[in-house]
Amino acid sequence: MSFAKLVQKVKSEIAFYKGLAKDTEGASGIEYAIVAAMVAVVIAGLSGGMGTTITTIFGKITSAMVGAPTGGGGGS
């Protein structure tokens, strides 16, 4: 990859994340996912062997929620 293409890629990524930061729709869902992940980490710390499985499950849930398109539009 040439340097110019790399710079363009970085610029497009920055623009994407700036737009993502401004988009507050679905923020509460992400907040719930973060809380759920933190609870999973606490449980993982307390339960030993089963903790890895729980953390993996919540990680998959969080990834699915973050990757899901924002919906809504049903309001007034």
CORMO-V928020 format. One record per pair of residues at least 4 apart in sequence whose C-alpha atoms are under 6 Angstrom apart, sorted by the first residue. I is the first residue (numbers start at 0). J is the second residue. Records with the same first field share a line. If there is no record, write none. Layout:
I: J + J
This chain:
32: 61
36: 57
39: 43 + 54
42: 46
43: 50
46: 50
54: 58
62: 66
63: 67
